[in-house]
Amino acid sequence: MREKMVGGKMSGDRLEKVLNEHAQQGWQLKAITTADVKGRIGPSGTEGLLVTFERSS
């Protein structure tokens, strides 16, 4: 997850909104990890969040 296509950090409010939306759909948060996300512009990446959810069937 990235808040913007180029640069920028994930705001706490945006992350909370995403987590709540998934919870309403029955998903349970399992882990949040920082990750380097390769960009489409240039060779460098940007820091993002890898958010892992689980849902029982």
C-alpha distance matrix in Angstrom:
0.0 3.8 6.7 9.0 9.9 12.1 11.8 11.3 9.8 7.8 11.0 12.4 13.5 10.3 8.9 12.4 12.6 9.8 11.5 14.8 14.3 13.6 16.5 18.7 18.2 19.4 16.3 16.7 14.2 15.2 13.1 10.4 10.5 9.6 9.3 10.5 8.7 11.8 12.3 14.7 16.8 18.9 18.9 16.6 13.0 10.7 9.3 5.6 5.2 6.3 7.4 10.7 12.9 16.6 19.0 22.8 24.8
3.8 0.0 3.8 5.5 6.9 8.7 8.3 7.7 7.0 6.0 9.5 11.9 13.0 9.9 9.7 13.4 13.4 11.5 13.8 16.8 16.3 16.3 19.2 21.2 21.0 22.5 19.7 20.0 17.4 18.5 16.2 13.0 12.6 10.7 10.3 10.4 8.5 11.2 10.7 13.2 14.6 16.8 17.3 14.9 11.5 8.7 8.0 5.3 6.9 9.3 10.8 14.4 16.6 20.3 22.6 26.4 28.4
6.7 3.8 0.0 3.8 7.0 8.8 8.3 6.6 6.3 5.0 7.4 10.4 10.8 7.7 8.9 12.4 11.9 10.9 13.8 16.2 15.7 16.6 19.4 20.9 21.2 23.1 20.7 21.2 18.8 20.5 18.4 15.1 15.3 13.5 13.6 13.8 12.0 14.3 13.2 15.2 16.1 18.6 19.7 17.2 14.1 11.1 10.6 8.5 9.8 12.5 13.2 16.8 18.5 22.2 24.2 28.0 30.0
9.0 5.5 3.8 0.0 3.8 5.5 6.3 5.9 7.7 8.1 10.4 13.9 14.1 11.1 12.7 16.1 15.4 14.4 17.4 19.7 18.9 19.8 22.8 24.1 24.1 26.2 23.9 24.6 22.2 23.8 21.5 18.3 17.9 15.6 15.0 14.2 12.0 13.3 11.3 12.8 13.1 15.9 17.6 15.4 12.9 10.4 11.1 10.0 12.3 14.9 16.2 19.7 21.5 25.2 27.1 30.9 32.7
9.9 6.9 7.0 3.8 0.0 3.8 6.6 8.2 10.4 11.2 14.0 17.3 17.6 14.5 15.6 19.2 18.3 16.8 19.8 22.2 21.0 21.5 24.8 26.1 25.7 27.7 25.2 26.2 23.9 25.1 22.8 19.7 18.9 16.5 15.0 13.5 10.6 10.9 8.3 9.2 9.7 12.8 14.7 13.2 11.1 9.6 11.4 10.7 13.4 15.4 17.3 20.5 22.5 26.0 28.1 31.8 33.3
12.1 8.7 8.8 5.5 3.8 0.0 3.8 6.7 9.8 11.8 14.5 18.1 18.9 16.3 17.4 21.0 20.7 19.4 22.2 24.8 24.0 24.5 27.6 29.1 28.9 30.8 28.1 28.7 26.1 27.0 24.3 21.0 19.6 16.7 15.2 13.0 10.8 10.7 7.9 9.3 8.4 10.8 12.9 11.0 9.6 8.0 10.5 11.1 14.4 16.9 19.2 22.6 25.0 28.6 30.9 34.7 36.4
11.8 8.3 8.3 6.3 6.6 3.8 0.0 3.8 6.8 9.7 12.3 15.9 17.3 15.2 16.0 19.6 19.9 19.0 21.4 24.1 23.9 24.4 27.1 29.0 29.1 30.7 27.9 28.0 25.0 25.8 22.9 19.3 17.8 14.5 13.6 11.7 10.5 11.4 9.5 11.9 10.9 12.5 13.7 11.0 9.1 6.5 8.2 9.4 12.9 16.0 18.3 21.9 24.5 28.3 30.8 34.6 36.6
11.3 7.7 6.6 5.9 8.2 6.7 3.8 0.0 3.8 6.8 8.8 12.5 13.9 12.2 13.3 16.7 17.2 16.8 19.1 21.6 21.8 22.6 25.1 26.9 27.5 29.0 26.3 26.3 23.3 24.4 21.6 17.9 16.9 14.0 14.0 13.1 12.3 14.1 12.7 15.2 14.6 16.2 17.3 14.3 12.0 8.6 8.8 9.3 12.1 15.5 17.3 21.1 23.4 27.2 29.7 33.5 35.7
9.8 7.0 6.3 7.7 10.4 9.8 6.8 3.8 0.0 3.8 6.1 9.3 11.4 10.1 10.5 13.8 15.0 14.6 16.3 19.0 19.7 20.4 22.4 24.6 25.4 26.6 23.8 23.3 20.2 21.3 18.3 14.6 13.9 11.2 12.1 12.2 12.1 14.7 14.2 17.2 17.2 18.6 19.0 15.7 12.9 9.2 7.7 7.5 9.4 13.1 14.6 18.4 20.8 24.6 27.2 30.9 33.4
7.8 6.0 5.0 8.1 11.2 11.8 9.7 6.8 3.8 0.0 3.8 6.5 8.4 6.7 6.7 10.2 11.3 10.9 12.6 15.2 16.0 16.7 18.7 20.8 21.7 23.0 20.3 19.9 16.9 18.4 15.9 12.4 12.6 10.8 12.2 13.2 12.8 15.9 15.7 18.5 19.1 20.9 21.3 18.2 15.0 11.4 9.3 7.5 8.0 11.4 12.0 15.8 17.7 21.5 23.9 27.6 30.1
11.0 9.5 7.4 10.4 14.0 14.5 12.3 8.8 6.1 3.8 0.0 3.8 5.4 5.3 6.3 8.6 10.0 10.9 12.5 14.4 15.6 17.0 18.5 20.3 21.9 23.2 20.9 20.4 17.7 19.6 17.4 14.1 15.0 13.6 15.6 16.8 16.6 19.6 19.2 21.9 22.4 24.2 24.8 21.7 18.5 14.9 12.8 11.1 11.1 14.4 14.2 17.8 19.2 22.8 24.9 28.6 31.1
12.4 11.9 10.4 13.9 17.3 18.1 15.9 12.5 9.3 6.5 3.8 0.0 3.8 5.5 5.1 6.1 8.6 10.0 10.5 12.2 14.2 15.6 16.3 18.4 20.3 21.3 19.1 18.2 15.5 17.6 15.7 12.8 14.5 14.0 16.6 18.5 18.7 22.0 22.1 24.9 25.6 27.4 27.7 24.5 21.2 17.6 14.9 12.9 11.8 14.5 13.6 16.8 17.8 21.2 23.2 26.7 29.5
13.5 13.0 10.8 14.1 17.6 18.9 17.3 13.9 11.4 8.4 5.4 3.8 0.0 3.8 5.5 5.2 6.2 8.8 10.0 10.6 12.3 14.5 15.3 16.6 18.8 20.3 18.7 18.4 16.4 19.1 17.8 15.3 17.3 17.1 19.4 21.1 20.7 23.9 23.5 25.9 26.7 28.9 29.6 26.6 23.3 19.8 17.6 15.2 14.2 16.6 15.2 18.2 18.5 21.7 23.2 26.6 29.1
10.3 9.9 7.7 11.1 14.5 16.3 15.2 12.2 10.1 6.7 5.3 5.5 3.8 0.0 3.8 5.5 5.1 6.3 8.7 10.0 10.7 12.6 14.3 15.6 17.2 18.9 17.1 17.3 15.4 18.1 16.8 14.2 16.0 15.6 17.3 18.9 18.0 21.0 20.5 22.7 23.8 26.2 26.9 24.2 20.9 17.5 15.6 12.9 12.0 14.2 13.0 16.1 16.6 20.0 21.5 25.1 27.4
8.9 9.7 8.9 12.7 15.6 17.4 16.0 13.3 10.5 6.7 6.3 5.1 5.5 3.8 0.0 3.8 5.4 5.2 6.2 8.6 10.0 10.9 12.3 14.4 15.8 16.9 14.6 14.3 11.9 14.4 13.0 10.5 12.7 12.9 15.0 17.2 16.7 20.1 20.3 22.8 24.2 26.4 26.6 23.8 20.2 16.9 14.5 11.4 9.5 11.4 9.7 12.8 13.4 16.9 18.8 22.4 24.9
12.4 13.4 12.4 16.1 19.2 21.0 19.6 16.7 13.8 10.2 8.6 6.1 5.2 5.5 3.8 0.0 3.8 5.5 5.1 6.1 8.6 10.1 10.5 12.3 14.5 15.5 13.8 13.3 11.5 14.6 13.9 12.2 15.0 15.9 18.3 20.8 20.4 23.8 24.1 26.5 28.0 30.2 30.4 27.6 24.0 20.7 18.1 15.1 12.8 14.2 11.8 14.2 13.9 16.9 18.3 21.6 24.2
12.6 13.4 11.9 15.4 18.3 20.7 19.9 17.2 15.0 11.3 10.0 8.6 6.2 5.1 5.4 3.8 0.0 3.8 5.5 5.2 6.1 8.7 9.9 10.7 12.8 14.6 13.5 14.0 13.0 16.4 16.2 14.6 17.4 18.1 20.0 22.1 21.1 24.2 24.0 26.0 27.6 30.1 30.8 28.2 24.7 21.6 19.5 16.3 14.4 15.5 13.1 15.2 14.5 17.4 18.2 21.5 23.7
9.8 11.5 10.9 14.4 16.8 19.4 19.0 16.8 14.6 10.9 10.9 10.0 8.8 6.3 5.2 5.5 3.8 0.0 3.8 5.5 5.2 6.3 8.6 10.1 11.0 12.8 11.0 11.9 10.8 14.0 13.8 12.4 15.1 16.0 17.5 19.7 18.4 21.5 21.6 23.5 25.5 28.1 28.5 26.1 22.5 19.8 17.7 14.2 12.0 12.5 10.0 12.0 11.4 14.4 15.4 19.0 21.1
11.5 13.8 13.8 17.4 19.8 22.2 21.4 19.1 16.3 12.6 12.5 10.5 10.0 8.7 6.2 5.1 5.5 3.8 0.0 3.8 5.5 5.3 6.2 8.8 10.1 10.8 8.7 8.7 7.5 11.0 11.3 10.7 14.0 15.7 17.7 20.4 19.8 23.1 23.8 26.0 28.1 30.3 30.3 27.8 24.1 21.4 18.8 15.3 12.3 12.3 9.1 10.4 9.3 12.0 13.2 16.7 19.2
14.8 16.8 16.2 19.7 22.2 24.8 24.1 21.6 19.0 15.2 14.4 12.2 10.6 10.0 8.6 6.1 5.2 5.5 3.8 0.0 3.8 5.5 5.0 6.2 8.8 9.9 9.3 9.8 9.9 13.6 14.6 14.3 17.7 19.4 21.4 24.1 23.3 26.6 27.0 28.9 31.0 33.4 33.7 31.2 27.5 24.7 22.3 18.8 16.1 16.1 12.8 13.7 11.8 13.8 14.1 17.1 19.3
14.3 16.3 15.7 18.9 21.0 24.0 23.9 21.8 19.7 16.0 15.6 14.2 12.3 10.7 10.0 8.6 6.1 5.2 5.5 3.8 0.0 3.8 5.5 5.3 6.7 9.2 8.9 10.8 11.3 15.0 16.1 15.8 18.9 20.5 21.9 24.2 22.9 25.8 25.9 27.5 29.7 32.5 32.9 30.8 27.2 24.7 22.7 19.0 16.6 16.3 13.2 13.9 11.9 13.7 13.5 16.6 18.3
13.6 16.3 16.6 19.8 21.5 24.5 24.4 22.6 20.4 16.7 17.0 15.6 14.5 12.6 10.9 10.1 8.7 6.3 5.3 5.5 3.8 0.0 3.8 5.4 5.1 6.6 5.3 7.6 8.5 12.0 13.5 13.8 17.1 19.1 20.3 22.9 21.7 24.6 25.3 26.9 29.5 32.0 32.1 30.1 26.4 24.2 22.0 18.3 15.4 14.4 10.9 10.8 8.3 10.0 9.8 13.2 15.0
16.5 19.2 19.4 22.8 24.8 27.6 27.1 25.1 22.4 18.7 18.5 16.3 15.3 14.3 12.3 10.5 9.9 8.6 6.2 5.0 5.5 3.8 0.0 3.8 5.3 5.1 4.9 6.1 7.9 11.5 13.7 14.6 18.2 20.6 22.4 25.3 24.5 27.7 28.5 30.4 32.9 35.2 35.2 33.0 29.2 26.8 24.3 20.7 17.5 16.5 12.7 12.2 9.2 10.0 9.5 12.2 14.4
18.7 21.2 20.9 24.1 26.1 29.1 29.0 26.9 24.6 20.8 20.3 18.4 16.6 15.6 14.4 12.3 10.7 10.1 8.8 6.2 5.3 5.4 3.8 0.0 3.8 5.5 7.3 9.5 11.6 15.2 17.4 18.2 21.7 23.9 25.5 28.2 27.0 30.0 30.5 32.0 34.5 37.1 37.4 35.3 31.7 29.2 27.0 23.3 20.5 19.6 16.0 15.5 12.4 12.8 11.4 13.6 15.0
18.2 21.0 21.2 24.1 25.7 28.9 29.1 27.5 25.4 21.7 21.9 20.3 18.8 17.2 15.8 14.5 12.8 11.0 10.1 8.8 6.7 5.1 5.3 3.8 0.0 3.8 5.8 9.2 11.7 14.9 17.3 18.3 21.6 23.9 24.9 27.5 26.1 28.8 29.4 30.7 33.5 36.1 36.3 34.5 30.9 28.9 26.9 23.2 20.3 18.9 15.4 14.4 11.1 11.0 9.0 11.4 12.2
19.4 22.5 23.1 26.2 27.7 30.8 30.7 29.0 26.6 23.0 23.2 21.3 20.3 18.9 16.9 15.5 14.6 12.8 10.8 9.9 9.2 6.6 5.1 5.5 3.8 0.0 3.8 6.6 10.0 12.7 15.7 17.5 20.9 23.6 24.9 27.8 26.8 29.7 30.7 32.3 35.2 37.6 37.3 35.5 31.8 29.8 27.6 23.8 20.6 18.8 15.1 13.4 9.7 8.6 6.3 8.2 9.7
16.3 19.7 20.7 23.9 25.2 28.1 27.9 26.3 23.8 20.3 20.9 19.1 18.7 17.1 14.6 13.8 13.5 11.0 8.7 9.3 8.9 5.3 4.9 7.3 5.8 3.8 0.0 3.8 6.6 9.3 12.1 13.9 17.1 20.0 21.2 24.2 23.4 26.4 27.7 29.4 32.3 34.5 34.0 32.1 28.4 26.5 24.1 20.5 17.1 15.1 11.5 9.6 5.9 5.6 4.8 8.1 10.4
16.7 20.0 21.2 24.6 26.2 28.7 28.0 26.3 23.3 19.9 20.4 18.2 18.4 17.3 14.3 13.3 14.0 11.9 8.7 9.8 10.8 7.6 6.1 9.5 9.2 6.6 3.8 0.0 3.8 6.3 9.5 11.8 15.3 18.5 20.2 23.6 23.3 26.6 28.2 30.4 33.1 34.9 34.2 32.0 28.3 26.2 23.4 20.0 16.3 14.4 10.6 8.6 5.4 5.2 6.0 8.8 12.1
14.2 17.4 18.8 22.2 23.9 26.1 25.0 23.3 20.2 16.9 17.7 15.5 16.4 15.4 11.9 11.5 13.0 10.8 7.5 9.9 11.3 8.5 7.9 11.6 11.7 10.0 6.6 3.8 0.0 3.8 6.0 8.1 11.6 14.8 16.8 20.3 20.4 23.9 25.6 28.1 30.6 32.2 31.4 29.0 25.2 23.1 20.1 16.7 13.0 11.3 7.6 6.2 4.6 6.5 8.9 11.9 15.3
15.2 18.5 20.5 23.8 25.1 27.0 25.8 24.4 21.3 18.4 19.6 17.6 19.1 18.1 14.4 14.6 16.4 14.0 11.0 13.6 15.0 12.0 11.5 15.2 14.9 12.7 9.3 6.3 3.8 0.0 3.8 7.3 10.2 13.9 15.7 19.4 19.9 23.3 25.6 28.2 30.8 32.0 30.7 28.4 24.8 22.9 19.8 16.8 13.1 10.8 7.8 5.5 5.3 6.5 9.8 12.3 15.8
13.1 16.2 18.4 21.5 22.8 24.3 22.9 21.6 18.3 15.9 17.4 15.7 17.8 16.8 13.0 13.9 16.2 13.8 11.3 14.6 16.1 13.5 13.7 17.4 17.3 15.7 12.1 9.5 6.0 3.8 0.0 3.8 6.5 10.2 12.3 16.1 17.0 20.6 22.9 25.8 28.1 29.2 27.7 25.2 21.6 19.7 16.4 13.7 10.0 8.0 6.0 5.2 7.2 9.6 13.1 15.9 19.2
10.4 13.0 15.1 18.3 19.7 21.0 19.3 17.9 14.6 12.4 14.1 12.8 15.3 14.2 10.5 12.2 14.6 12.4 10.7 14.3 15.8 13.8 14.6 18.2 18.3 17.5 13.9 11.8 8.1 7.3 3.8 0.0 3.8 6.9 9.5 13.2 14.3 18.0 20.1 23.2 25.2 26.3 25.0 22.2 18.6 16.3 12.9 10.3 6.6 5.8 4.7 6.4 9.1 12.3 15.7 18.9 22.1
10.5 12.6 15.3 17.9 18.9 19.6 17.8 16.9 13.9 12.6 15.0 14.5 17.3 16.0 12.7 15.0 17.4 15.1 14.0 17.7 18.9 17.1 18.2 21.7 21.6 20.9 17.1 15.3 11.6 10.2 6.5 3.8 0.0 3.8 6.3 10.1 11.9 15.5 18.0 21.3 23.2 23.7 22.1 19.3 15.8 13.9 10.5 8.6 5.7 5.1 6.6 8.5 11.9 15.0 18.6 21.7 24.7
9.6 10.7 13.5 15.6 16.5 16.7 14.5 14.0 11.2 10.8 13.6 14.0 17.1 15.6 12.9 15.9 18.1 16.0 15.7 19.4 20.5 19.1 20.6 23.9 23.9 23.6 20.0 18.5 14.8 13.9 10.2 6.9 3.8 0.0 3.8 7.1 9.3 12.9 15.2 18.8 20.2 20.6 19.0 15.9 12.5 10.4 6.9 5.8 4.6 6.0 8.7 11.4 14.9 18.3 21.7 25.0 27.9
9.3 10.3 13.6 15.0 15.0 15.2 13.6 14.0 12.1 12.2 15.6 16.6 19.4 17.3 15.0 18.3 20.0 17.5 17.7 21.4 21.9 20.3 22.4 25.5 24.9 24.9 21.2 20.2 16.8 15.7 12.3 9.5 6.3 3.8 0.0 3.8 6.1 9.5 12.2 15.7 17.3 17.5 15.8 13.0 9.6 8.3 5.8 5.3 5.6 6.1 9.8 12.2 15.9 19.2 22.6 25.9 28.4
10.5 10.4 13.8 14.2 13.5 13.0 11.7 13.1 12.2 13.2 16.8 18.5 21.1 18.9 17.2 20.8 22.1 19.7 20.4 24.1 24.2 22.9 25.3 28.2 27.5 27.8 24.2 23.6 20.3 19.4 16.1 13.2 10.1 7.1 3.8 0.0 3.8 6.4 9.2 12.8 14.1 13.9 12.0 9.2 5.9 5.5 4.6 6.0 8.2 9.2 13.0 15.5 19.1 22.3 25.6 29.0 31.3
8.7 8.5 12.0 12.0 10.6 10.8 10.5 12.3 12.1 12.8 16.6 18.7 20.7 18.0 16.7 20.4 21.1 18.4 19.8 23.3 22.9 21.7 24.5 27.0 26.1 26.8 23.4 23.3 20.4 19.9 17.0 14.3 11.9 9.3 6.1 3.8 0.0 3.8 6.2 9.6 11.5 12.2 11.0 8.8 5.2 5.3 5.9 5.9 8.5 9.2 12.8 15.3 18.6 21.9 24.9 28.3 30.3
11.8 11.2 14.3 13.3 10.9 10.7 11.4 14.1 14.7 15.9 19.6 22.0 23.9 21.0 20.1 23.8 24.2 21.5 23.1 26.6 25.8 24.6 27.7 30.0 28.8 29.7 26.4 26.6 23.9 23.3 20.6 18.0 15.5 12.9 9.5 6.4 3.8 0.0 3.8 6.8 8.7 9.0 7.7 6.5 4.1 6.5 8.7 9.5 12.2 12.8 16.2 18.5 21.7 24.8 27.7 31.0 32.7
12.3 10.7 13.2 11.3 8.3 7.9 9.5 12.7 14.2 15.7 19.2 22.1 23.5 20.5 20.3 24.1 24.0 21.6 23.8 27.0 25.9 25.3 28.5 30.5 29.4 30.7 27.7 28.2 25.6 25.6 22.9 20.1 18.0 15.2 12.2 9.2 6.2 3.8 0.0 3.8 5.4 6.8 7.3 6.6 5.1 6.8 9.9 10.7 13.8 14.9 18.1 20.6 23.5 26.8 29.3 32.9 34.4
14.7 13.2 15.2 12.8 9.2 9.3 11.9 15.2 17.2 18.5 21.9 24.9 25.9 22.7 22.8 26.5 26.0 23.5 26.0 28.9 27.5 26.9 30.4 32.0 30.7 32.3 29.4 30.4 28.1 28.2 25.8 23.2 21.3 18.8 15.7 12.8 9.6 6.8 3.8 0.0 3.8 6.4 8.0 8.9 8.6 10.5 13.6 14.1 17.0 17.8 20.7 23.0 25.6 28.7 31.0 34.4 35.6
16.8 14.6 16.1 13.1 9.7 8.4 10.9 14.6 17.2 19.1 22.4 25.6 26.7 23.8 24.2 28.0 27.6 25.5 28.1 31.0 29.7 29.5 32.9 34.5 33.5 35.2 32.3 33.1 30.6 30.8 28.1 25.2 23.2 20.2 17.3 14.1 11.5 8.7 5.4 3.8 0.0 3.8 6.9 7.9 8.7 10.6 14.2 15.4 18.8 20.1 23.1 25.8 28.5 31.8 34.1 37.7 39.0
18.9 16.8 18.6 15.9 12.8 10.8 12.5 16.2 18.6 20.9 24.2 27.4 28.9 26.2 26.4 30.2 30.1 28.1 30.3 33.4 32.5 32.0 35.2 37.1 36.1 37.6 34.5 34.9 32.2 32.0 29.2 26.3 23.7 20.6 17.5 13.9 12.2 9.0 6.8 6.4 3.8 0.0 3.8 5.7 8.2 10.9 14.6 16.5 20.0 21.3 24.6 27.2 30.3 33.5 36.1 39.6 41.0
18.9 17.3 19.7 17.6 14.7 12.9 13.7 17.3 19.0 21.3 24.8 27.7 29.6 26.9 26.6 30.4 30.8 28.5 30.3 33.7 32.9 32.1 35.2 37.4 36.3 37.3 34.0 34.2 31.4 30.7 27.7 25.0 22.1 19.0 15.8 12.0 11.0 7.7 7.3 8.0 6.9 3.8 0.0 3.8 6.8 10.3 13.6 15.9 19.1 20.2 23.7 26.1 29.4 32.4 35.3 38.6 40.2
16.6 14.9 17.2 15.4 13.2 11.0 11.0 14.3 15.7 18.2 21.7 24.5 26.6 24.2 23.8 27.6 28.2 26.1 27.8 31.2 30.8 30.1 33.0 35.3 34.5 35.5 32.1 32.0 29.0 28.4 25.2 22.2 19.3 15.9 13.0 9.2 8.8 6.5 6.6 8.9 7.9 5.7 3.8 0.0 3.8 7.0 10.2 12.9 16.3 17.8 21.4 24.1 27.4 30.7 33.7 37.1 39.0
13.0 11.5 14.1 12.9 11.1 9.6 9.1 12.0 12.9 15.0 18.5 21.2 23.3 20.9 20.2 24.0 24.7 22.5 24.1 27.5 27.2 26.4 29.2 31.7 30.9 31.8 28.4 28.3 25.2 24.8 21.6 18.6 15.8 12.5 9.6 5.9 5.2 4.1 5.1 8.6 8.7 8.2 6.8 3.8 0.0 3.8 6.9 9.2 12.6 14.1 17.7 20.4 23.8 27.1 30.1 33.6 35.5
10.7 8.7 11.1 10.4 9.6 8.0 6.5 8.6 9.2 11.4 14.9 17.6 19.8 17.5 16.9 20.7 21.6 19.8 21.4 24.7 24.7 24.2 26.8 29.2 28.9 29.8 26.5 26.2 23.1 22.9 19.7 16.3 13.9 10.4 8.3 5.5 5.3 6.5 6.8 10.5 10.6 10.9 10.3 7.0 3.8 0.0 3.8 6.4 10.1 12.4 15.7 18.9 22.1 25.7 28.7 32.3 34.4
9.3 8.0 10.6 11.1 11.4 10.5 8.2 8.8 7.7 9.3 12.8 14.9 17.6 15.6 14.5 18.1 19.5 17.7 18.8 22.3 22.7 22.0 24.3 27.0 26.9 27.6 24.1 23.4 20.1 19.8 16.4 12.9 10.5 6.9 5.8 4.6 5.9 8.7 9.9 13.6 14.2 14.6 13.6 10.2 6.9 3.8 0.0 3.8 7.1 9.9 13.0 16.3 19.6 23.2 26.4 29.9 32.4
5.6 5.3 8.5 10.0 10.7 11.1 9.4 9.3 7.5 7.5 11.1 12.9 15.2 12.9 11.4 15.1 16.3 14.2 15.3 18.8 19.0 18.3 20.7 23.3 23.2 23.8 20.5 20.0 16.7 16.8 13.7 10.3 8.6 5.8 5.3 6.0 5.9 9.5 10.7 14.1 15.4 16.5 15.9 12.9 9.2 6.4 3.8 0.0 3.8 6.8 9.6 13.0 16.1 19.8 22.8 26.4 28.9
5.2 6.9 9.8 12.3 13.4 14.4 12.9 12.1 9.4 8.0 11.1 11.8 14.2 12.0 9.5 12.8 14.4 12.0 12.3 16.1 16.6 15.4 17.5 20.5 20.3 20.6 17.1 16.3 13.0 13.1 10.0 6.6 5.7 4.6 5.6 8.2 8.5 12.2 13.8 17.0 18.8 20.0 19.1 16.3 12.6 10.1 7.1 3.8 0.0 3.8 6.0 9.6 12.7 16.4 19.5 23.0 25.6
6.3 9.3 12.5 14.9 15.4 16.9 16.0 15.5 13.1 11.4 14.4 14.5 16.6 14.2 11.4 14.2 15.5 12.5 12.3 16.1 16.3 14.4 16.5 19.6 18.9 18.8 15.1 14.4 11.3 10.8 8.0 5.8 5.1 6.0 6.1 9.2 9.2 12.8 14.9 17.8 20.1 21.3 20.2 17.8 14.1 12.4 9.9 6.8 3.8 0.0 3.8 6.5 10.0 13.4 16.7 20.1 22.7
7.4 10.8 13.2 16.2 17.3 19.2 18.3 17.3 14.6 12.0 14.2 13.6 15.2 13.0 9.7 11.8 13.1 10.0 9.1 12.8 13.2 10.9 12.7 16.0 15.4 15.1 11.5 10.6 7.6 7.8 6.0 4.7 6.6 8.7 9.8 13.0 12.8 16.2 18.1 20.7 23.1 24.6 23.7 21.4 17.7 15.7 13.0 9.6 6.0 3.8 0.0 3.8 6.6 10.3 13.5 17.0 19.7
10.7 14.4 16.8 19.7 20.5 22.6 21.9 21.1 18.4 15.8 17.8 16.8 18.2 16.1 12.8 14.2 15.2 12.0 10.4 13.7 13.9 10.8 12.2 15.5 14.4 13.4 9.6 8.6 6.2 5.5 5.2 6.4 8.5 11.4 12.2 15.5 15.3 18.5 20.6 23.0 25.8 27.2 26.1 24.1 20.4 18.9 16.3 13.0 9.6 6.5 3.8 0.0 3.8 7.0 10.4 13.7 16.5
12.9 16.6 18.5 21.5 22.5 25.0 24.5 23.4 20.8 17.7 19.2 17.8 18.5 16.6 13.4 13.9 14.5 11.4 9.3 11.8 11.9 8.3 9.2 12.4 11.1 9.7 5.9 5.4 4.6 5.3 7.2 9.1 11.9 14.9 15.9 19.1 18.6 21.7 23.5 25.6 28.5 30.3 29.4 27.4 23.8 22.1 19.6 16.1 12.7 10.0 6.6 3.8 0.0 3.8 6.9 10.4 13.2
16.6 20.3 22.2 25.2 26.0 28.6 28.3 27.2 24.6 21.5 22.8 21.2 21.7 20.0 16.9 16.9 17.4 14.4 12.0 13.8 13.7 10.0 10.0 12.8 11.0 8.6 5.6 5.2 6.5 6.5 9.6 12.3 15.0 18.3 19.2 22.3 21.9 24.8 26.8 28.7 31.8 33.5 32.4 30.7 27.1 25.7 23.2 19.8 16.4 13.4 10.3 7.0 3.8 0.0 3.8 6.8 9.8
19.0 22.6 24.2 27.1 28.1 30.9 30.8 29.7 27.2 23.9 24.9 23.2 23.2 21.5 18.8 18.3 18.2 15.4 13.2 14.1 13.5 9.8 9.5 11.4 9.0 6.3 4.8 6.0 8.9 9.8 13.1 15.7 18.6 21.7 22.6 25.6 24.9 27.7 29.3 31.0 34.1 36.1 35.3 33.7 30.1 28.7 26.4 22.8 19.5 16.7 13.5 10.4 6.9 3.8 0.0 3.8 6.5
22.8 26.4 28.0 30.9 31.8 34.7 34.6 33.5 30.9 27.6 28.6 26.7 26.6 25.1 22.4 21.6 21.5 19.0 16.7 17.1 16.6 13.2 12.2 13.6 11.4 8.2 8.1 8.8 11.9 12.3 15.9 18.9 21.7 25.0 25.9 29.0 28.3 31.0 32.9 34.4 37.7 39.6 38.6 37.1 33.6 32.3 29.9 26.4 23.0 20.1 17.0 13.7 10.4 6.8 3.8 0.0 3.8
24.8 28.4 30.0 32.7 33.3 36.4 36.6 35.7 33.4 30.1 31.1 29.5 29.1 27.4 24.9 24.2 23.7 21.1 19.2 19.3 18.3 15.0 14.4 15.0 12.2 9.7 10.4 12.1 15.3 15.8 19.2 22.1 24.7 27.9 28.4 31.3 30.3 32.7 34.4 35.6 39.0 41.0 40.2 39.0 35.5 34.4 32.4 28.9 25.6 22.7 19.7 16.5 13.2 9.8 6.5 3.8 0.0
